Amino acid sequence: MKKVFELIMFTLFFSSLAGFGLAAGLFSFLGTAELIGRVIW
């Protein structure tokens, strides 16, 4: 039972980490796109 709990915590930790990385990537992409848009326009 303890092993299952550890596995679940492990999975949740990595999925949240991946989600955070994805969000950070999206925000940096939007920031870069806005910057490029200002330079172009």
PDB file of N, H, CA, C and O in Angstrom:
ATOM      1  N   MET A   1       0.829  -1.199   0.000  1.00  0.00           N
ATOM      2  CA  MET A   1       0.000   0.000   0.000  1.00  0.00           C
ATOM      3  C   MET A   1       0.870   1.259   0.000  1.00  0.00           C
ATOM      4  O   MET A   1       0.570   2.234  -0.688  1.00  0.00           O
ATOM      5  N   LYS A   2       1.933   1.223   0.768  1.00  0.00           N
ATOM      6  H   LYS A   2       2.177   0.430   1.327  1.00  0.00           H
ATOM      7  CA  LYS A   2       2.828   2.379   0.835  1.00  0.00           C
ATOM      8  C   LYS A   2       3.496   2.633  -0.523  1.00  0.00           C
ATOM      9  O   LYS A   2       3.683   3.778  -0.935  1.00  0.00           O
ATOM     10  N   LYS A   3       3.852   1.531  -1.210  1.00  0.00           N
ATOM     11  H   LYS A   3       3.699   0.601  -0.875  1.00  0.00           H
ATOM     12  CA  LYS A   3       4.491   1.664  -2.520  1.00  0.00           C
ATOM     13  C   LYS A   3       3.545   2.327  -3.518  1.00  0.00           C
ATOM     14  O   LYS A   3       3.963   3.163  -4.319  1.00  0.00           O
ATOM     15  N   VAL A   4       2.273   1.951  -3.466  1.00  0.00           N
ATOM     16  H   VAL A   4       1.933   1.272  -2.816  1.00  0.00           H
ATOM     17  CA  VAL A   4       1.285   2.533  -4.374  1.00  0.00           C
ATOM     18  C   VAL A   4       1.152   4.029  -4.112  1.00  0.00           C
ATOM     19  O   VAL A   4       1.088   4.830  -5.044  1.00  0.00           O
ATOM     20  N   PHE A   5       1.112   4.395  -2.830  1.00  0.00           N
ATOM     21  H   PHE A   5       1.165   3.745  -2.073  1.00  0.00           H
ATOM     22  CA  PHE A   5       1.003   5.802  -2.444  1.00  0.00           C
ATOM     23  C   PHE A   5       2.215   6.586  -2.940  1.00  0.00           C
ATOM     24  O   PHE A   5       2.080   7.697  -3.453  1.00  0.00           O
ATOM     25  N   GLU A   6       3.408   5.991  -2.782  1.00  0.00           N
ATOM     26  H   GLU A   6       3.517   5.088  -2.366  1.00  0.00           H
ATOM     27  CA  GLU A   6       4.635   6.644  -3.254  1.00  0.00           C
ATOM     28  C   GLU A   6       4.601   6.833  -4.762  1.00  0.00           C
ATOM     29  O   GLU A   6       5.018   7.870  -5.278  1.00  0.00           O
ATOM     30  N   LEU A   7       4.099   5.820  -5.465  1.00  0.00           N
ATOM     31  H   LEU A   7       3.760   4.978  -5.046  1.00  0.00           H
ATOM     32  CA  LEU A   7       4.017   5.882  -6.924  1.00  0.00           C
ATOM     33  C   LEU A   7       3.066   6.996  -7.361  1.00  0.00           C
ATOM     34  O   LEU A   7       3.346   7.735  -8.306  1.00  0.00           O
ATOM     35  N   ILE A   8       1.932   7.104  -6.655  1.00  0.00           N
ATOM     36  H   ILE A   8       1.705   6.504  -5.888  1.00  0.00           H
ATOM     37  CA  ILE A   8       0.948   8.142  -6.977  1.00  0.00           C
ATOM     38  C   ILE A   8       1.538   9.529  -6.736  1.00  0.00           C
ATOM     39  O   ILE A   8       1.371  10.431  -7.557  1.00  0.00           O
ATOM     40  N   MET A   9       2.228   9.695  -5.608  1.00  0.00           N
ATOM     41  H   MET A   9       2.363   8.963  -4.941  1.00  0.00           H
ATOM     42  CA  MET A   9       2.849  10.982  -5.298  1.00  0.00           C
ATOM     43  C   MET A   9       3.915  11.327  -6.339  1.00  0.00           C
ATOM     44  O   MET A   9       4.031  12.474  -6.770  1.00  0.00           O
ATOM     45  N   PHE A  10       4.688  10.315  -6.732  1.00  0.00           N
ATOM     46  H   PHE A  10       4.593   9.383  -6.382  1.00  0.00           H
ATOM     47  CA  PHE A  10       5.732  10.474  -7.742  1.00  0.00           C
ATOM     48  C   PHE A  10       5.128  10.964  -9.055  1.00  0.00           C
ATOM     49  O   PHE A  10       5.626  11.902  -9.676  1.00  0.00           O
ATOM     50  N   THR A  11       4.025  10.295  -9.470  1.00  0.00           N
ATOM     51  H   THR A  11       3.620   9.533  -8.965  1.00  0.00           H
ATOM     52  CA  THR A  11       3.358  10.641 -10.725  1.00  0.00           C
ATOM     53  C   THR A  11       2.778  12.050 -10.671  1.00  0.00           C
ATOM     54  O   THR A  11       2.912  12.824 -11.619  1.00  0.00           O
ATOM     55  N   LEU A  12       2.126  12.375  -9.543  1.00  0.00           N
ATOM     56  H   LEU A  12       2.017  11.746  -8.773  1.00  0.00           H
ATOM     57  CA  LEU A  12       1.537  13.706  -9.391  1.00  0.00           C
ATOM     58  C   LEU A  12       2.613  14.784  -9.430  1.00  0.00           C
ATOM     59  O   LEU A  12       2.437  15.840 -10.037  1.00  0.00           O
ATOM     60  N   PHE A  13       3.734  14.493  -8.765  1.00  0.00           N
ATOM     61  H   PHE A  13       3.877  13.635  -8.272  1.00  0.00           H
ATOM     62  CA  PHE A  13       4.832  15.456  -8.721  1.00  0.00           C
ATOM     63  C   PHE A  13       5.350  15.757 -10.121  1.00  0.00           C
ATOM     64  O   PHE A  13       5.534  16.916 -10.494  1.00  0.00           O
ATOM     65  N   PHE A  14       5.584  14.679 -10.900  1.00  0.00           N
ATOM     66  H   PHE A  14       5.434  13.738 -10.596  1.00  0.00           H
ATOM     67  CA  PHE A  14       6.144  14.878 -12.234  1.00  0.00           C
ATOM     68  C   PHE A  14       5.138  15.486 -13.202  1.00  0.00           C
ATOM     69  O   PHE A  14       5.508  16.270 -14.075  1.00  0.00           O
ATOM     70  N   SER A  15       3.848  15.121 -13.046  1.00  0.00           N
ATOM     71  H   SER A  15       3.548  14.485 -12.336  1.00  0.00           H
ATOM     72  CA  SER A  15       2.829  15.690 -13.931  1.00  0.00           C
ATOM     73  C   SER A  15       2.657  17.185 -13.655  1.00  0.00           C
ATOM     74  O   SER A  15       2.471  17.976 -14.579  1.00  0.00           O
ATOM     75  N   SER A  16       2.721  17.564 -12.372  1.00  0.00           N
ATOM     76  H   SER A  16       2.872  16.921 -11.622  1.00  0.00           H
ATOM     77  CA  SER A  16       2.609  18.984 -12.025  1.00  0.00           C
ATOM     78  C   SER A  16       3.847  19.739 -12.502  1.00  0.00           C
ATOM     79  O   SER A  16       3.762  20.887 -12.937  1.00  0.00           O
ATOM     80  N   LEU A  17       4.999  19.073 -12.412  1.00  0.00           N
ATOM     81  H   LEU A  17       5.069  18.140 -12.058  1.00  0.00           H
ATOM     82  CA  LEU A  17       6.253  19.673 -12.867  1.00  0.00           C
ATOM     83  C   LEU A  17       6.187  19.905 -14.377  1.00  0.00           C
ATOM     84  O   LEU A  17       6.579  20.963 -14.869  1.00  0.00           O
ATOM     85  N   ALA A  18       5.685  18.902 -15.107  1.00  0.00           N
ATOM     86  H   ALA A  18       5.367  18.043 -14.707  1.00  0.00           H
ATOM     87  CA  ALA A  18       5.561  19.002 -16.559  1.00  0.00           C
ATOM     88  C   ALA A  18       4.549  20.087 -16.924  1.00  0.00           C
ATOM     89  O   ALA A  18       4.761  20.848 -17.867  1.00  0.00           O
ATOM     90  N   GLY A  19       3.447  20.153 -16.172  1.00  0.00           N
ATOM     91  H   GLY A  19       3.275  19.534 -15.406  1.00  0.00           H
ATOM     92  CA  GLY A  19       2.429  21.168 -16.423  1.00  0.00           C
ATOM     93  C   GLY A  19       2.983  22.567 -16.203  1.00  0.00           C
ATOM     94  O   GLY A  19       2.696  23.487 -16.969  1.00  0.00           O
ATOM     95  N   PHE A  20       3.783  22.720 -15.144  1.00  0.00           N
ATOM     96  H   PHE A  20       4.016  21.972 -14.522  1.00  0.00           H
ATOM     97  CA  PHE A  20       4.390  24.016 -14.842  1.00  0.00           C
ATOM     98  C   PHE A  20       5.359  24.409 -15.953  1.00  0.00           C
ATOM     99  O   PHE A  20       5.396  25.568 -16.367  1.00  0.00           O
ATOM    100  N   GLY A  21       6.144  23.445 -16.435  1.00  0.00           N
ATOM    101  H   GLY A  21       6.114  22.503 -16.098  1.00  0.00           H
ATOM    102  CA  GLY A  21       7.092  23.699 -17.517  1.00  0.00           C
ATOM    103  C   GLY A  21       6.372  24.116 -18.786  1.00  0.00           C
ATOM    104  O   GLY A  21       6.817  25.006 -19.511  1.00  0.00           O
ATOM    105  N   LEU A  22       5.240  23.449 -19.043  1.00  0.00           N
ATOM    106  H   LEU A  22       4.878  22.726 -18.454  1.00  0.00           H
ATOM    107  CA  LEU A  22       4.444  23.749 -20.228  1.00  0.00           C
ATOM    108  C   LEU A  22       3.886  25.170 -20.144  1.00  0.00           C
ATOM    109  O   LEU A  22       3.914  25.919 -21.120  1.00  0.00           O
ATOM    110  N   ALA A  23       3.374  25.531 -18.953  1.00  0.00           N
ATOM    111  H   ALA A  23       3.351  24.922 -18.160  1.00  0.00           H
ATOM    112  CA  ALA A  23       2.808  26.868 -18.750  1.00  0.00           C
ATOM    113  C   ALA A  23       3.897  27.927 -18.900  1.00  0.00           C
ATOM    114  O   ALA A  23       3.674  28.970 -19.516  1.00  0.00           O
ATOM    115  N   ALA A  24       5.076  27.658 -18.334  1.00  0.00           N
ATOM    116  H   ALA A  24       5.257  26.811 -17.833  1.00  0.00           H
ATOM    117  CA  ALA A  24       6.185  28.604 -18.426  1.00  0.00           C
ATOM    118  C   ALA A  24       6.610  28.778 -19.880  1.00  0.00           C
ATOM    119  O   ALA A  24       6.906  29.889 -20.319  1.00  0.00           O
ATOM    120  N   GLY A  25       6.638  27.675 -20.621  1.00  0.00           N
ATOM    121  H   GLY A  25       6.398  26.772 -20.264  1.00  0.00           H
ATOM    122  CA  GLY A  25       7.005  27.726 -22.031  1.00  0.00           C
ATOM    123  C   GLY A  25       5.997  28.539 -22.832  1.00  0.00           C
ATOM    124  O   GLY A  25       6.358  29.315 -23.716  1.00  0.00           O
ATOM    125  N   LEU A  26       4.712  28.340 -22.497  1.00  0.00           N
ATOM    126  H   LEU A  26       4.419  27.710 -21.779  1.00  0.00           H
ATOM    127  CA  LEU A  26       3.654  29.062 -23.196  1.00  0.00           C
ATOM    128  C   LEU A  26       3.751  30.560 -22.929  1.00  0.00           C
ATOM    129  O   LEU A  26       3.624  31.377 -23.841  1.00  0.00           O
ATOM    130  N   PHE A  27       3.981  30.913 -21.647  1.00  0.00           N
ATOM    131  H   PHE A  27       4.085  30.250 -20.905  1.00  0.00           H
ATOM    132  CA  PHE A  27       4.082  32.331 -21.280  1.00  0.00           C
ATOM    133  C   PHE A  27       5.291  32.986 -21.940  1.00  0.00           C
ATOM    134  O   PHE A  27       5.211  34.122 -22.409  1.00  0.00           O
ATOM    135  N   SER A  28       6.420  32.262 -21.975  1.00  0.00           N
ATOM    136  H   SER A  28       6.485  31.339 -21.595  1.00  0.00           H
ATOM    137  CA  SER A  28       7.619  32.822 -22.600  1.00  0.00           C
ATOM    138  C   SER A  28       7.408  32.972 -24.107  1.00  0.00           C
ATOM    139  O   SER A  28       7.889  33.923 -24.723  1.00  0.00           O
ATOM    140  N   PHE A  29       6.667  32.000 -24.698  1.00  0.00           N
ATOM    141  H   PHE A  29       6.276  31.227 -24.198  1.00  0.00           H
ATOM    142  CA  PHE A  29       6.366  32.070 -26.129  1.00  0.00           C
ATOM    143  C   PHE A  29       5.486  33.284 -26.426  1.00  0.00           C
ATOM    144  O   PHE A  29       5.724  34.012 -27.390  1.00  0.00           O
ATOM    145  N   LEU A  30       4.458  33.497 -25.580  1.00  0.00           N
ATOM    146  H   LEU A  30       4.265  32.906 -24.797  1.00  0.00           H
ATOM    147  CA  LEU A  30       3.566  34.642 -25.775  1.00  0.00           C
ATOM    148  C   LEU A  30       4.322  35.953 -25.611  1.00  0.00           C
ATOM    149  O   LEU A  30       4.106  36.905 -26.361  1.00  0.00           O
ATOM    150  N   GLY A  31       5.215  35.995 -24.618  1.00  0.00           N
ATOM    151  H   GLY A  31       5.391  35.222 -24.009  1.00  0.00           H
ATOM    152  CA  GLY A  31       6.010  37.197 -24.390  1.00  0.00           C
ATOM    153  C   GLY A  31       6.902  37.499 -25.579  1.00  0.00           C
ATOM    154  O   GLY A  31       7.023  38.648 -26.003  1.00  0.00           O
ATOM    155  N   THR A  32       7.531  36.449 -26.118  1.00  0.00           N
ATOM    156  H   THR A  32       7.433  35.515 -25.774  1.00  0.00           H
ATOM    157  CA  THR A  32       8.405  36.612 -27.277  1.00  0.00           C
ATOM    158  C   THR A  32       7.606  37.037 -28.501  1.00  0.00           C
ATOM    159  O   THR A  32       8.053  37.884 -29.275  1.00  0.00           O
ATOM    160  N   ALA A  33       6.417  36.447 -28.678  1.00  0.00           N
ATOM    161  H   ALA A  33       6.054  35.758 -28.049  1.00  0.00           H
ATOM    162  CA  ALA A  33       5.566  36.787 -29.819  1.00  0.00           C
ATOM    163  C   ALA A  33       5.136  38.250 -29.744  1.00  0.00           C
ATOM    164  O   ALA A  33       5.107  38.951 -30.755  1.00  0.00           O
ATOM    165  N   GLU A  34       4.804  38.699 -28.540  1.00  0.00           N
ATOM    166  H   GLU A  34       4.828  38.129 -27.718  1.00  0.00           H
ATOM    167  CA  GLU A  34       4.395  40.099 -28.365  1.00  0.00           C
ATOM    168  C   GLU A  34       5.554  41.034 -28.671  1.00  0.00           C
ATOM    169  O   GLU A  34       5.372  42.084 -29.287  1.00  0.00           O
ATOM    170  N   LEU A  35       6.753  40.641 -28.234  1.00  0.00           N
ATOM    171  H   LEU A  35       6.900  39.788 -27.733  1.00  0.00           H
ATOM    172  CA  LEU A  35       7.947  41.441 -28.472  1.00  0.00           C
ATOM    173  C   LEU A  35       8.228  41.537 -29.971  1.00  0.00           C
ATOM    174  O   LEU A  35       8.522  42.616 -30.485  1.00  0.00           O
ATOM    175  N   ILE A  36       8.136  40.400 -30.668  1.00  0.00           N
ATOM    176  H   ILE A  36       7.897  39.524 -30.250  1.00  0.00           H
ATOM    177  CA  ILE A  36       8.368  40.367 -32.115  1.00  0.00           C
ATOM    178  C   ILE A  36       7.300  41.199 -32.827  1.00  0.00           C
ATOM    179  O   ILE A  36       7.591  41.919 -33.782  1.00  0.00           O
ATOM    180  N   GLY A  37       6.052  41.087 -32.342  1.00  0.00           N
ATOM    181  H   GLY A  37       5.815  40.502 -31.566  1.00  0.00           H
ATOM    182  CA  GLY A  37       4.955  41.851 -32.938  1.00  0.00           C
ATOM    183  C   GLY A  37       5.193  43.343 -32.833  1.00  0.00           C
ATOM    184  O   GLY A  37       4.918  44.091 -33.772  1.00  0.00           O
ATOM    185  N   ARG A  38       5.704  43.778 -31.688  1.00  0.00           N
ATOM    186  H   ARG A  38       5.928  43.171 -30.926  1.00  0.00           H
ATOM    187  CA  ARG A  38       5.984  45.209 -31.505  1.00  0.00           C
ATOM    188  C   ARG A  38       7.103  45.673 -32.429  1.00  0.00           C
ATOM    189  O   ARG A  38       7.060  46.784 -32.958  1.00  0.00           O
ATOM    190  N   VAL A  39       8.101  44.819 -32.621  1.00  0.00           N
ATOM    191  H   VAL A  39       8.136  43.917 -32.192  1.00  0.00           H
ATOM    192  CA  VAL A  39       9.222  45.177 -33.498  1.00  0.00           C
ATOM    193  C   VAL A  39       8.750  45.247 -34.948  1.00  0.00           C
ATOM    194  O   VAL A  39       9.120  46.162 -35.683  1.00  0.00           O
ATOM    195  N   ILE A  40       7.932  44.276 -35.355  1.00  0.00           N
ATOM    196  H   ILE A  40       7.632  43.532 -34.757  1.00  0.00           H
ATOM    197  CA  ILE A  40       7.443  44.227 -36.736  1.00  0.00           C
ATOM    198  C   ILE A  40       6.511  45.405 -37.014  1.00  0.00           C
ATOM    199  O   ILE A  40       6.640  46.077 -38.038  1.00  0.00           O
ATOM    200  N   TRP A  41       5.564  45.655 -36.092  1.00  0.00           N
ATOM    201  H   TRP A  41       5.459  45.110 -35.261  1.00  0.00           H
ATOM    202  CA  TRP A  41       4.620  46.730 -36.340  1.00  0.00           C
ATOM    203  C   TRP A  41       5.251  48.073 -36.075  1.00  0.00           C
ATOM    204  O   TRP A  41       4.598  49.105 -36.233  1.00  0.00           O
TER     205      TRP A  41
END
